Amino acid sequence: MKTDTLNPAELRAAGYKALANALGPLGMARFLRQFEQGNGDYTRDRRKWLHYHSVQSAARRIRNRKKNRA
C-alpha cells in the first residue's frame, strides 16, 4: 500500500486495520489505550496532591492501614 497518497482519515483507517490484523481486536484496543492523551496538567496537579503529604505522613497512613487490617 502506498501510504504517502492517503489522506489522514484513510491513513488512520489503514493503521487500525493493520493493528487489528497483527494484534487482534483486544490487542489493538489495549495498545491504543496506552496512547490516550487525557487532559489537564498532571505535573501541576500532582504537586498539589503531594504538597500536603510528607513521607512521614504517608508512612503513618500505611502503618495505620496495616494495623486496622490485622
C-alpha positions as CSV (number, residue, x, y, z in Angstrom):
1,M,0.0,0.0,0.0
2,K,1.3,3.4,-0.9
3,T,0.7,5.4,2.2
4,D,2.1,8.8,1.0
5,T,-1.1,9.4,-1.1
6,L,-3.6,8.7,1.7
7,N,-5.4,11.5,3.5
8,P,-5.2,11.5,7.3
9,A,-8.5,9.6,7.7
10,E,-7.5,6.9,5.2
11,L,-4.1,6.5,6.8
12,R,-5.7,6.2,10.3
13,A,-8.2,3.6,9.0
14,A,-5.3,1.6,7.3
15,G,-3.4,1.8,10.6
16,Y,-6.3,0.5,12.6
17,K,-6.8,-2.3,10.1
18,A,-3.1,-3.3,10.3
19,L,-3.2,-3.2,14.1
20,A,-6.3,-5.4,14.2
21,N,-4.8,-7.9,11.8
22,A,-1.5,-8.0,13.7
23,L,-2.8,-7.9,17.3
24,G,-6.5,-8.9,17.1
25,P,-9.3,-6.6,18.3
26,L,-8.4,-7.0,22.0
27,G,-4.7,-6.4,21.5
28,M,-5.4,-3.4,19.3
29,A,-7.6,-1.9,22.0
30,R,-5.0,-2.5,24.7
31,F,-2.3,-1.0,22.5
32,L,-4.4,2.1,21.7
33,R,-5.3,2.8,25.3
34,Q,-1.6,3.3,26.0
35,F,-1.6,6.5,24.0
36,E,-4.7,8.2,25.4
37,Q,-3.9,11.9,25.6
38,G,-6.1,12.8,28.5
39,N,-6.3,16.4,29.6
40,G,-5.1,18.8,32.2
41,D,-1.6,19.3,33.6
42,Y,-0.6,16.2,35.5
43,T,2.6,17.7,36.9
44,R,0.9,20.7,38.3
45,D,-2.0,18.6,39.7
46,R,0.5,16.1,41.2
47,R,2.3,18.8,43.1
48,K,-1.0,20.0,44.6
49,W,-1.9,16.4,45.7
50,L,1.5,15.7,47.2
51,H,2.0,19.2,48.7
52,Y,0.1,18.1,51.8
53,H,1.7,14.8,52.2
54,S,5.2,14.1,53.6
55,V,7.0,10.8,53.6
56,Q,6.3,10.6,57.3
57,S,2.6,11.1,56.9
58,A,2.4,8.5,54.1
59,A,4.3,6.0,56.3
60,R,2.0,6.7,59.2
61,R,-1.1,6.1,57.0
62,I,0.4,2.8,55.7
63,R,1.1,1.7,59.3
64,N,-2.4,2.6,60.4
65,R,-4.0,0.6,57.5
66,K,-1.9,-2.4,58.3
67,K,-2.8,-2.2,61.9
68,N,-6.5,-1.9,61.1
69,R,-6.4,-5.0,58.8
70,A,-4.8,-7.2,61.5
